[in-house]
């Protein structure tokens, strides 16, 4: 459907913390098809196309992004299977027909839409948008999905817009009344979708919890499960009249212009399990094969090649063997491969490529989705790796809708070194393969496991959907984000098949407030401006399990919560509470500096917003007495971090200098400590040690700092030999033992891009593309550094005047430059990089 992409995007659908799909919409081009026209079309049997499913061909466009992960093709196809189920009653099936278009241009300026298929674009950046689409007529565009939003809800919502559905809360033609008296001419022009006030308040069971009324004063009762609403994760269906409206559009405007999909099979591959291989040994890898076409593949023989590609581009074929498989349409199969690694194979991080049908023995509808690449680590021995092992202890394979499913398991570190911190996640999936569109229902972090440490028994569970008689899988997953390298990831996952039976008579949990106490040896009195942690104990005295509560803290002059109390914090807890269980949550807060000295109470309230339906809602509150001493406080602040180089050589020293300032109103005398981290990603939000690969700790033994005094502090360290070559982010934070007279809220993180290498790296040795020689810091006051050593470095003004020039360096001083904006040109051999530099005083 030919149209430049800058004209396509009329819907802007954003994902919020409650997973609603939100849209900013321009409906000026939508087809204002009347209610009567749609209903008349639905009554004509010949228009229903009931004789067979109508294939809607899809053309996929996937943005290639440097140093970022695009969508998983396998995850998309898994999602598409579920989307097709939602559109089954509309008598359409969406099928990927053409070759996938991998593009790097700006998606808003390209003009390469298919004229015979429905185009779907997957991009990394859409502002705060999650999905974008048009509302008819034909020829006006495509659907665009953010890479982080490849879900059944988002795709179904956007396809609904594409096929002429409005939001259930549409007001372009007037506000729809609750009594439906104007449903044919107002709202979304559909009468079996209840009036919707665009109010997204819901309870834990997806029931509308708002109190908005229509112009007649009637309370709204929207359908929270309708795809075209804003109730995000609750949505799961279209109504009959919505199906009729889409079918009328399909018959009248769409199906006559689309192409016919080729009747060929289409295979994609994606590996699981091992990510570490040892030279001189033969490892194994389980590879899944999915036939994503609408055609069964009869028993066929084809070859699969496994090869590595190192940083220089050198390819080493590890194995290529023929296999014989028969795979039905839209079905999954697997095979286990031997991966022999020669004793002389290059060690370190490199790409492992799995190539299906490597000898082109099959005729496929798409030939460019047969290669799957993942990063592996080839090592000399297994002595430098931790290895988590997950084992089931007890579970069952049946449960009841809307209630809990419990299980027990053990976790042990069977590796040769201590683990880092890691996450344990509980996931609900509709198939036996974990993918990114599965639902994480609970997750929690745990601390390091020393060698041999075993957690003998962990009891937990998940809350099941209300779907009756559905087949689900509960997945337990360890260390999903690879906070630290492991010898094997195959033993980090357990998949439990379960059948959900109809719900039993309603049973409800009941939170009982038990007690509150200081945690971590903290005591009264307390000081303003400091951090404290309370341990709040709650017991479930109801008759079913409970999960995912919140605990809110308020500061009050008495034991009764009212509007004059000061809100301190609210913590979400995924802890599981079975019947009769009692557990505590650690809830941290900072005592505001404006609080006068005196006697107070900290009031703890569980489930303050009543998102959990309980037998008794009036026993969730307790009060804890505290005494506020007040007083002046000191406070550290870090700024202006400067590394000696943006390239760290393993085994060689590096140093960082940073300004330490007391921004408080009292002297700081306590001993401080500083954490330094190498991490594989930037910190997206504060979560201690997230993505940390290795860390260094030192003490600050400088002089006591008076109010507003500062000192420049320098720390030297050495990168451990176990850190693989690659790009990282250098981060640091400063803290200290919490004691009288000092504020603890002082941790600050810096995200500094660096490169770890075993030898000085020049630009000519890098596989990075144009403009990859990043400069740091930027803005700069004194010394700047680069990732790569350059033969020649030139600094120009914006007018083109050369003001500095150096040779064979990866750092130099810009102290004498005037404040302003400059261009830095670095060159080595045939590679040139241009970077903007902001110089400040």
Helices and strands as residue ranges (DSSP letters): G 5-7, E 11-15, E 21-25, H 35-43, G 45-47, E 54-63, H 73-86, G 88-90, E 92-96, E 101-103, E 118-123, E 131-133, E 142-146, G 147-149, H 152-162, G 232-234, H 240-249, I 250-254, E 267-272, E 276-278, E 281-291, E 297-309, E 315-327, E 331-341, E 348-356, E 371-379, E 388-394, E 398-400, E 404-413, E 422-429, E 439-446, E 454-463, E 471-478, G 490-492, E 493-501, E 511-518, E 531-540, E 549-556, E 566-573, E 582-590, E 598-606, E 621-628, E 636-643, E 647-649, E 653-662, E 672-679, E 692-700, E 710-718, E 726-736, E 752-757, G 763-765, E 775-776, E 783-797, E 802-813, E 820-828, E 831-839
